[in-house]
Amino acid sequence: MIDVKEVSLSYKAINNGQILEALHKVTLNIAKGERCVLLGPSGSGKTSLLYLLAGLLRPSSGEILIDNKTISGPQEKAALMLQDYGLFPWKTVVANAELGLEVRKAPKRDRKEKVSELLEQLGIKEYALKYPFELSGGQRQRVAIARALALEPEILLMDEPFSALDSLTREQMQKLILHIWQERQFTFVLVTHSIEEAVFLGEKIVILSEGPGKILEIVENKNLAENEFRDTSKFYNQCTLIRRLIEGQRL
């Protein structure tokens, strides 16, 4: 579904005008319905690659295709979830969740029905008229998920969506995303610094180098990523493998 072909991305530094390279000749294929995780140190270009997939940035060289069509702008097939949830503090839960549909000029009745169903499914319907500051981190994250899913995306792009949550809430959100994926089978691409999160959620784990980001390794994880294997030896062994690859060690 997604083809990244020899993509590089450069930008001009604000302070001195120097040209810096964020990504260098990245080639990657993501199948329809696949769960892909981008993993690497700070400055490896993970978020830049995510924004390229969303069509918010354009590559300096190379090409990105979705369904065999070159990306030339923001993608209606994709929904983007940001690290800080991206909620407007002056809007209620339901208004925040409807925002994407409102931007796409969906009829008001359709927006209300779709979002009401999602809020109920995500267990936050009772908070529909509350504001973000009245919610916990996990509840705010569910609002962000509702807003993304309301668009019925074929591709869900997530930029460290659980990084601000405590460990138990983070695990709950990971399980929730996995459950929703099992129901809807969309393609998703997740940026994370967490090896454990990558192994739990990713079918394909893409390990990027320090900047400029290059692909060091692509680890297939298809037979391991399940809802209840976090405490197994397979999970531990896979985390150990990923950690050694990131450290530059080859087994």
C-alpha positions in Angstrom: 0.0 0.0 0.0 2.8 2.4 0.9 6.1 2.5 -1.2 8.9 4.8 0.0 11.6 4.9 -2.8 15.1 6.3 -2.1 13.6 9.2 -0.1 15.9 11.9 1.3 14.8 15.0 3.2 16.9 18.1 3.8 16.1 21.4 5.4 17.7 24.8 6.2 18.7 25.4 9.8 17.0 28.6 11.2 20.0 29.8 13.2 22.8 29.6 10.5 21.1 28.7 7.2 23.1 25.5 7.0 21.5 22.7 4.9 20.9 19.6 7.1 19.8 16.2 6.1 17.1 14.5 8.2 16.6 11.4 6.1 19.0 9.7 3.6 17.8 7.4 0.8 15.1 5.5 2.8 13.4 2.7 1.0 10.4 1.0 2.6 7.3 -1.0 1.6 4.3 -1.3 3.9 1.5 -3.7 2.9 -2.2 -2.9 3.2 -3.4 -3.6 6.8 0.2 -4.0 8.1 1.3 -2.6 11.5 4.6 -0.8 11.0 6.7 0.8 13.8 9.5 3.4 13.2 12.1 3.0 16.0 15.3 4.9 16.5 17.1 7.6 18.6 16.1 11.2 18.7 17.1 13.0 15.5 16.8 9.8 13.4 14.0 11.4 11.2 11.2 9.2 12.4 8.7 12.0 12.7 9.9 13.6 9.5 9.2 10.3 7.7 5.7 10.2 9.3 4.9 13.7 8.0 6.2 12.7 4.6 3.7 9.8 4.6 0.9 12.2 5.6 1.8 14.5 2.7 2.6 17.4 5.1 6.2 17.4 3.9 7.7 16.7 0.5 10.9 14.7 0.0 14.0 16.5 -1.3 14.6 13.5 -3.5 13.0 10.1 -4.1 9.3 9.3 -4.2 6.5 8.1 -1.9 3.5 6.3 -3.4 0.2 5.3 -1.8 -1.8 2.8 -3.8 0.6 3.4 -6.7 0.0 7.1 -6.7 2.7 9.6 -5.9 1.9 11.7 -2.8 1.6 15.4 -3.8 -0.2 16.8 -0.7 -2.1 16.0 2.5 -3.7 12.5 2.3 -7.4 12.0 2.8 -6.8 8.3 3.2 -4.6 9.0 6.3 -5.3 10.3 9.8 -2.5 11.7 11.9 -2.4 11.4 15.7 0.1 13.8 17.4 2.2 13.4 20.5 0.3 16.1 22.5 -3.1 14.8 21.3 -3.7 18.0 19.3 -6.9 18.8 21.2 -8.3 22.4 21.3 -8.8 23.4 25.0 -11.8 25.6 24.2 -13.7 22.8 22.5 -15.6 20.0 24.2 -14.8 16.3 23.8 -17.5 15.8 21.2 -16.4 19.0 19.3 -12.8 17.9 19.3 -13.7 14.5 18.1 -15.8 15.9 15.3 -13.2 18.4 14.1 -11.7 16.3 11.3 -15.2 15.5 9.9 -16.1 19.2 10.2 -13.0 20.2 8.2 -14.1 17.7 5.5 -17.5 19.3 5.6 -19.4 16.2 6.6 -23.1 16.8 7.3 -23.7 17.6 11.0 -26.1 14.7 11.6 -23.5 12.2 10.2 -20.8 13.8 12.4 -22.9 13.5 15.5 -23.9 9.8 14.8 -20.4 8.7 14.0 -18.7 10.4 16.8 -21.3 9.4 19.4 -20.8 5.7 18.4 -17.0 6.1 18.7 -17.1 7.8 22.1 -19.3 5.0 23.4 -17.0 2.3 22.0 -14.0 4.0 23.6 -15.7 4.4 26.9 -15.8 8.2 27.1 -19.3 9.0 26.0 -20.2 10.3 29.5 -17.5 12.9 29.0 -18.8 14.3 25.7 -19.5 17.8 27.0 -16.4 18.1 29.1 -13.2 20.0 28.1 -9.7 18.5 27.7 -8.5 20.0 31.0 -11.2 18.0 32.8 -9.9 14.7 31.5 -7.0 12.4 32.4 -4.2 11.7 30.0 -5.7 8.4 28.9 -9.1 10.0 28.3 -7.6 12.8 26.2 -5.8 10.1 24.2 -9.1 8.3 23.6 -10.6 11.6 22.3 -7.7 11.9 19.8 -8.3 8.3 18.7 -12.0 9.0 18.2 -11.2 12.0 16.1 -8.8 10.0 13.9 -11.1 7.0 13.6 -14.1 9.2 12.7 -12.4 9.9 9.4 -12.5 6.1 8.7 -8.8 6.2 7.5 -7.2 3.6 5.5 -3.9 4.6 7.1 -3.4 5.7 10.7 -0.2 7.6 11.4 0.8 8.0 15.1 3.6 10.2 16.4 4.5 8.8 19.9 0.9 9.0 21.0 1.4 7.3 24.3 4.7 8.9 25.5 3.1 11.2 28.0 1.1 8.5 29.8 2.0 6.5 32.9 3.1 2.9 32.2 -0.1 1.2 33.0 -2.3 3.6 31.0 0.2 3.3 28.2 -0.2 -0.5 28.1 -4.0 -0.1 28.1 -3.8 2.3 25.2 -1.6 -0.1 23.3 -4.1 -2.9 23.8 -6.9 -0.6 22.7 -5.2 0.3 19.5 -4.4 -3.4 18.8 -8.1 -4.2 19.5 -9.3 -1.5 17.1 -6.9 -2.6 14.4 -8.2 -6.2 14.7 -11.7 -4.8 14.1 -10.9 -2.4 11.3 -7.7 -3.7 9.7 -6.3 -0.3 8.6 -2.7 0.2 7.9 -0.9 1.9 10.7 2.5 3.5 11.1 3.7 4.3 14.6 6.7 6.4 15.7 8.1 5.5 19.1 11.3 5.5 21.3 10.1 2.5 23.2 11.4 -0.9 22.2 8.7 -2.7 24.2 6.0 -0.7 22.5 7.5 -1.5 19.1 7.6 -5.2 19.7 4.1 -5.3 21.2 2.4 -3.3 18.4 4.6 -3.8 15.3 4.4 -6.5 12.7 7.3 -4.7 10.9 9.8 -2.8 13.0 12.0 -0.3 11.0 15.1 0.6 12.9 16.6 4.0 11.9 20.1 5.3 12.5 21.1 8.5 14.1 20.6 11.5 11.8 20.6 11.6 8.9 18.2 8.7 9.3 18.9 5.6 7.3 17.3 2.2 7.7 19.7 0.0 9.7 17.4 -3.0 9.9 13.8 -4.1 9.2 12.7 -6.8 11.7 9.7 -8.9 10.8 7.5 -9.5 13.9 4.4 -10.9 12.4 4.2 -14.1 14.4 4.8 -12.5 17.7 2.6 -9.4 18.0 -0.5 -10.6 19.9 -2.7 -9.2 22.6 -1.3 -11.4 25.4 2.3 -12.1 24.9 4.0 -9.2 26.8 5.1 -11.5 29.6 6.4 -14.4 27.4 10.0 -15.3 26.7 9.4 -14.6 23.0 8.6 -11.0 23.8 11.7 -10.6 26.0 13.9 -12.2 23.3 12.6 -10.0 20.6 13.1 -6.9 22.8 16.7 -8.0 23.4 17.3 -8.5 19.6 15.9 -5.1 18.8 18.0 -3.5 21.6 21.2 -5.1 20.2 20.4 -4.0 16.7 19.9 -0.4 17.8 23.3 -0.6 19.6 24.9 -1.7 16.4 25.5 -5.3 17.4 24.6 -8.1 15.0 23.7 -11.5 16.4 
